[in-house]
Amino acid sequence: MPSSPASAIDTLALMLLGAFKQHDVRSSEPAFADHLAAELGLGQQDAERAFRYLVEKGLLDTFRLRHAGRINARGHDVLLVSERQQTKNGTAPVEGKNAMEWDVFISHASEDKADVALPLAERLRAEGLRVWLDSFELTVGDSLRQSIERGLAGSRFGIVIISPEFLQKHWPQAELDGLAARETAGVKVILPVWHRVNEAAVRAQSPMLAGRLAVTTDKGGEHVASELMRAIRRDASQNARAPESSGAPAASAAPPADLPRLGEIAKTFHSEQTELIATGQGPSAVLDGGMLVLHILPYAFVEGRAVAAYDELARQPELFPPMKGTVQDVQIGYNGVLIGSNAQGLGVPQRAYVKIDRTGAIEAVISSLATGQSTRWVELPYVQALVIRYVTDYVRAVSRFSVAPPFAVSVSLANMQGVRLLQDFKGSAFAEDIPFGQLNQDRLPFGQVVLEAVPPDYRATARVLKPILTHLANAAGLAAPPNFDEDGNYKLDLRSYT
């Protein structure tokens, strides 16, 4: 690679930056420049020089590991500008005016500035983000309204600090409306932070916000900043791929999903179906001994849209194995595809089954979790591992047939009254010696979350499902779900337990 012309290093750096972006989509771990260079066919010296160039330009977040990094929002902006320029005239410049002046806009009530907004802004700035906060951007003589509107329009993401004061004020609500207006074609803009509020309080004032996964300030500012950085890094790649508006709506553009409506419909459906299943009125008879009921509803369920490739889906039941089992029998009928785990067929009670209706909605049940007087216990990590693994596998399978996110995920335990939910795996210990929570009712719903994208792996699913996993842990007598490390990554090897 020539050392003098800047265009040469720019071109190779752009190639390497694109490789960092692709790695960011596949993995939550930092990428190593030499590994990416091997994929691109670059020499080690060229890769190192290109890496240093990207770091100097502020397009990568770096780590203590040598030549390791992750693309940041500024890097995504550069690639977006390059892609648009390439489409227009066939060139691929690296440098250009950023598509967005700021990475994040922080919307907050003035009462929350000193304790939450300002410390959060400083932490995010330390991470290399360009942050719009009125303390940073407003000077004497500025028009408040014009400055805020410029901040809203020029920020890639909007962090909304939702507190009792926020929910009562006009200006923060106006800022929220401005951010919500930009959420078109499935592009996520709003990142909620809950401060001294719960879901009921938020839902009473803003159902739209209550239906979103949020980070709370209960665990401190460092935790909030870490979770927001993770969300920004994950979603920036999706936002960067959004097409530039031409002034006219695209014929194929879909309206944004109504997440609160999906949530309410999914909650009602799950409750009604769980009751039918638990009382022997489900699509298949199941063995006794307590059961786990899992529903995954795509947005197509809300609209009543049938899967265009449903005939192909019906011909591939092996993609939807029953929990902790294999496909033994399949029935295709008016109400969908029913997949059983019993080798004797669907005419006898099943250990587990899966049903997929014509919208791509999935119902999965596994029974006999706790049977007999001597085994009236079930292990928390086992139940959590089942939920994480099969939510991931089913969502990824159904997405192969153009069933698109968002997906509402609901989980319940049924017919479990009197069962002990052990906090750990029994192993060689006696079940009586392991701490547990006593399940004192037959129907135990564990809430609902919405997957706004197809998860790339189990760890990504576990992170989104954490509210459900936390509720399960509470039922076992724990304050928080086990098997998450300090960075929020799920560390249990699911293959060992499912």
Secondary structure as GFF3:
##gff-version 3
##sequence-region A 1 498
A	DSSP	alpha_helix	6	26	.	.	.	ID=ss1
A	DSSP	beta_strand	31	32	.	.	.	ID=ss2
A	DSSP	alpha_helix	33	40	.	.	.	ID=ss3
A	DSSP	alpha_helix	44	56	.	.	.	ID=ss4
A	DSSP	beta_strand	60	62	.	.	.	ID=ss5
A	DSSP	beta_strand	68	71	.	.	.	ID=ss6
A	DSSP	alpha_helix	73	89	.	.	.	ID=ss7
A	DSSP	beta_strand	102	107	.	.	.	ID=ss8
A	DSSP	three_ten_helix	110	112	.	.	.	ID=ss9
A	DSSP	pi_helix	113	117	.	.	.	ID=ss10
A	DSSP	alpha_helix	118	126	.	.	.	ID=ss11
A	DSSP	beta_strand	131	132	.	.	.	ID=ss12
A	DSSP	alpha_helix	134	137	.	.	.	ID=ss13
A	DSSP	alpha_helix	144	153	.	.	.	ID=ss14
A	DSSP	beta_strand	155	162	.	.	.	ID=ss15
A	DSSP	three_ten_helix	166	168	.	.	.	ID=ss16
A	DSSP	alpha_helix	170	181	.	.	.	ID=ss17
A	DSSP	beta_strand	190	194	.	.	.	ID=ss18
A	DSSP	alpha_helix	199	205	.	.	.	ID=ss19
A	DSSP	alpha_helix	207	210	.	.	.	ID=ss20
A	DSSP	beta_strand	215	216	.	.	.	ID=ss21
A	DSSP	three_ten_helix	217	219	.	.	.	ID=ss22
A	DSSP	alpha_helix	221	240	.	.	.	ID=ss23
A	DSSP	alpha_helix	259	278	.	.	.	ID=ss24
A	DSSP	beta_strand	291	298	.	.	.	ID=ss25
A	DSSP	alpha_helix	299	303	.	.	.	ID=ss26
A	DSSP	alpha_helix	310	314	.	.	.	ID=ss27
A	DSSP	three_ten_helix	317	319	.	.	.	ID=ss28
A	DSSP	beta_strand	329	333	.	.	.	ID=ss29
A	DSSP	beta_strand	336	340	.	.	.	ID=ss30
A	DSSP	beta_strand	352	356	.	.	.	ID=ss31
A	DSSP	beta_strand	362	367	.	.	.	ID=ss32
A	DSSP	three_ten_helix	373	375	.	.	.	ID=ss33
A	DSSP	beta_strand	377	379	.	.	.	ID=ss34
A	DSSP	alpha_helix	380	399	.	.	.	ID=ss35
A	DSSP	beta_strand	407	414	.	.	.	ID=ss36
A	DSSP	beta_strand	420	422	.	.	.	ID=ss37
A	DSSP	three_ten_helix	431	433	.	.	.	ID=ss38
A	DSSP	beta_strand	436	438	.	.	.	ID=ss39
A	DSSP	beta_strand	443	451	.	.	.	ID=ss40
A	DSSP	alpha_helix	458	464	.	.	.	ID=ss41
A	DSSP	alpha_helix	466	475	.	.	.	ID=ss42
A	DSSP	three_ten_helix	494	496	.	.	.	ID=ss43
###
